[in-house]
């Protein structure tokens, strides 16, 4: 079983903040999700 490297992606939120998406192309963790819409959009496109 091969492990995928952890990727960290900033998702712009509000006017001056970021939500952090940590993933390995299979599983994901979202840090500080103050707004769900940008997270769902990022997960859908990626």
C-alpha positions, 0 to 999 in steps of 0.5 A: 500500500502506497501512501499519498503525500499530505497536501495543504491548500489555502481556501480563500474565505470572507475578505481577509481569511483562509480555510485550510484543507489538508488532504492526500487525494483520498481523505481530507481534513478542514481547519477553521471552516468559518464558511462551508460554501468555499470548502464544498466548492474546493472539494468539488473541483479537486 
